[in-house]
Amino acid sequence: MPGTSGPSTAYPQGYTGTMTESHGKGVLDELNPLTRDLRKAIPNVYDGFRALHSAAFTPGALEVKHKELMAMAIAVATECDGCIASHARAAVRAGASKEEAAETMGVTILMGGGPATIWAPRAYAAFCEFFDAAAADA
């Protein structure tokens, strides 16, 4: 949340620093109008992407929450803030826990090295932001 300082339930437990921006909802709010404008300009591309997304996230041998956690890990590896926010929110909606998200980020750090130590905490913060919001709404 812009301008928020001190601990927040939207960030990992024990965090005492200052977050100057949201890594979850704030990112999506910023990207939504941009995406909407481009989607209007190239609807066939977005229709194709939506079909691919739907096929990839159809429940099968892997539960959707595991697919979303994998996508969140890949988003960390590719340093894509919008992807991190989108898949963190989807992982929460699919029933992933904070522990599962944290362990996923651990593997991401192992495989991604130094850059992942920067992006994984952002992804975990985004996940916690959506998780805590969902818990507050429940």
C-alpha positions in Angstrom: 0.0 0.0 0.0 1.6 3.3 -1.0 2.8 5.3 1.9 2.2 2.5 4.4 5.0 2.0 7.0 5.4 -0.5 9.8 4.1 -4.0 9.9 1.0 -4.9 8.0 -1.0 -8.1 7.9 -0.6 -7.9 4.1 3.1 -8.7 4.4 4.9 -11.7 5.8 4.7 -12.1 9.6 7.6 -10.4 11.3 8.2 -7.9 8.6 9.0 -4.5 10.2 10.3 -2.4 7.4 8.5 0.0 5.1 6.8 -1.2 1.9 6.4 1.7 -0.5 4.1 -0.3 -2.8 1.9 -3.2 -3.0 3.3 -6.2 -4.9 -0.2 -7.7 -5.3 -3.3 -5.7 -5.8 -1.5 -2.4 -6.5 0.4 -4.0 -9.4 -2.8 -5.4 -10.9 -4.7 -2.1 -10.5 -1.9 -0.4 -12.4 -1.9 -2.9 -15.2 -5.6 -3.4 -15.6 -6.3 -0.3 -17.7 -3.2 -0.8 -19.8 -4.2 -4.4 -20.5 -7.7 -3.5 -21.3 -6.6 -0.9 -23.9 -4.2 -3.4 -25.6 -6.8 -6.2 -25.5 -9.2 -3.9 -27.4 -6.5 -3.4 -30.1 -5.6 -7.0 -30.5 -8.6 -9.1 -29.3 -7.6 -12.3 -31.2 -4.3 -12.5 -29.5 -5.9 -12.1 -26.1 -8.6 -14.7 -27.0 -5.8 -17.2 -28.0 -3.9 -16.5 -24.8 -7.1 -16.9 -22.7 -7.7 -20.3 -24.4 -4.1 -21.4 -23.7 -4.4 -20.2 -20.1 -7.6 -22.1 -19.6 -6.2 -25.3 -21.0 -3.0 -25.1 -18.9 -4.9 -24.5 -15.7 -7.6 -27.1 -16.2 -7.5 -29.5 -13.2 -5.7 -32.8 -14.1 -2.9 -34.8 -12.6 -1.9 -31.6 -10.9 -4.2 -29.6 -8.7 -4.8 -26.0 -9.8 -3.1 -24.6 -6.7 0.1 -26.5 -7.6 -0.1 -25.1 -11.1 -0.6 -21.6 -9.8 2.3 -22.0 -7.4 4.5 -23.2 -10.3 3.4 -20.2 -12.4 4.3 -17.9 -9.4 7.7 -19.5 -9.3 8.3 -19.0 -13.0 7.1 -15.4 -12.6 9.8 -14.9 -10.0 12.4 -16.4 -12.4 11.3 -14.1 -15.2 11.0 -11.1 -12.9 7.5 -10.3 -14.0 5.6 -8.2 -11.4 2.2 -8.5 -13.1 2.7 -12.3 -13.5 3.7 -12.6 -9.8 0.6 -10.6 -8.7 -1.8 -12.5 -11.0 -0.6 -16.0 -10.0 -0.3 -15.1 -6.3 -3.9 -14.1 -6.3 -4.9 -17.2 -8.3 -2.9 -19.5 -6.0 -4.8 -18.0 -3.0 -8.1 -18.5 -4.8 -7.1 -22.1 -5.6 -6.5 -22.8 -1.9 -2.7 -22.6 -1.5 -1.5 -21.9 2.0 1.2 -19.5 3.1 3.4 -22.5 3.9 3.1 -23.9 0.4 3.8 -20.5 -1.1 6.9 -20.0 1.1 8.2 -23.5 0.2 7.7 -22.8 -3.4 9.7 -19.6 -3.1 12.4 -21.6 -1.4 12.8 -23.8 -4.5 12.7 -20.7 -6.6 15.6 -19.2 -4.7 17.5 -22.5 -5.0 17.0 -22.5 -8.8 17.1 -18.8 -9.5 20.0 -17.7 -7.3 20.6 -14.1 -6.4 17.9 -12.5 -8.5 15.4 -14.8 -7.0 16.3 -13.6 -3.5 15.0 -10.2 -4.6 11.8 -11.3 -6.5 10.8 -14.2 -4.2 10.1 -12.0 -1.2 8.0 -9.7 -3.4 6.1 -12.7 -4.6 5.6 -14.0 -1.1 4.5 -10.5 0.0 1.9 -10.5 -2.9 0.7 -13.9 -1.9 0.3 -12.8 1.8 -1.5 -9.7 0.7 -4.1 -11.7 -1.2 -4.2 -14.4 1.4 -4.8 -12.0 4.3 -7.5 -10.1 2.3 -9.3 -13.3 1.5 -9.2 -14.3 5.2 -10.6 -11.0 6.2 -13.4 -11.4 3.7 -14.3 -14.9 4.9 
